[in-house]
Amino acid sequence: MMDESGDLQGIQEVADMLGITARTLRFYEDKGLIEPSRIGTTRVYRRREIARMQLILRGKRLGFSLTDIAEFLDLYDADPQHLEQMRALAERVRQRITELEQQRDTLDQTLADLAKLEGEALARVHAHEPEGRRAAG
């Protein structure tokens, strides 16, 4: 459903464009993060709502919570220059980087521990295997 300016799109068109389901769009509407217009009972999306959905999906992909995303969107609306939003975003991105680096460090340590345990287990197995079986394995 498009108007003459091409500004309005129906829920399925937007869902298809963003690679999500109509249900996902309704979910974010229920959370108050987007506000599609209505023509009768039909939801229609303007460029603003589509841009907000793109920001929401990017935020989710990067691991931000809905609370974080809502805060960024509120700042975006309140600050025409987007400076406060960018400051808040930069700070939260730094926090997310730190979280992910800590997770990576923990994962690297776990992998190293598992590799060591695997080596110890295989060494014990090989130490107790008969000669003929070790050569075959």
N, C-alpha and C positions, 0 to 999 in steps of 0.2 A: 504494500500500500504506500504509494509515493505521491506527494503533492507536486505541483508544477515546478517548485524549486528543487525537488529531489531531497528535501530536508527530512521527510518523515519515512520511516520504514517500519514494517510490521515485525512482530516478535520472531517469527520463523526466519525472516530475511536476516535479522540481526544475529540470531543464534547461528545460522549457517555461516554468516560472514566472520563471526568470532570463533567458530569451531566448537561451540558449546550447545547445550540443549535449551529449549524454551524454559524448561523447569529451572535451570541455573539462573536464567534472567529473572524469573519470578522470585527465586530465593533471595537474590540481592535486592530486589525491590522490597520484599518483606522485611529485610534488614535495614531498609531506609537508605541504602547506598546509591540507588538510582531511583528516578521518579519519572517513568514514562507518562506521556500524555494519554488521554483517552479520547477516542471518537466513538461515542456510544459505549459499548462494552469492550471495544477493541483497543489493546495497548498499541501505541505508536511511539517510536523512539526517534528523537532528534539527534543531531550530531553530538550535542553535549552529553547525552546519556551514553552514546556509543563510545565517546572518548573516556568517560568515567569507567565504563565497563573494561576498556582496554587497560586503564590504570589498575583497576581491581584485579584483573587476571594476571597482569605482570607482577603485582604485589604478592599474590598468592603463589605464583611460580617461584618467586624469590624467597618464600617462606615467611612472609609477614602475616600477622594475625589480622582478623577482621577489624579488631579494635584499632590497630596501627593504621590500616588502610582507611578506615572511617576518619581517623584524625587527619591523615594527609589530605583527604578529600575536603574536609571541613576547612582546613587551612587554605587549600587551593581556592575555595569559594570566598573566604574572608579576606584574602590578601591578593589584590589585583596584580601586584608586582611578583607575587609568588616567592618572595624572599623568605618569609617565615616558613613556608612549606619546604623550601629548599634546605633551610637550616635544619629543620626537624627531620627531613628525609636524610640528609647527610649524617646526622647523629644516629638515627635508627639504622641506617645502612652500616655504619661503622660498628654498631653493636651486633648486627647480624653477621658481619664478617668475623668478628671476634668469636661469636658462638660457633660458627662453622669451622673456624681454625681450631678451636678447642675440640670439637667433635672429630676433626681430622686427626689431631694428635692422639686422641683416645683410640680411634680406629687403627692408626698406625701402630700404636703400642700393643693393641689386641692382636693384630696380624703378626707382629713380631713374636709375641708370646705363643700364639698358636703354631707358628712355624717351628719355634724351638721345641715345643711339646711334641709336634709331629716327628721331628728329627730324633728326639730322645726315644719315642715309642718305636720308631723304625729301627733304631740302633739296638734296642733290646730284642726286638723280633729277630733281627739278623744274627745277633749274638747267640741265640738259642736255637736257631734252625740247623738241621743237619747239613753237612757239607754239600751234598748233591742238590738239595733243594735251594740253597743259596745261589748256586751257579745257574740254576734254571730261572730264578726270579730276577 
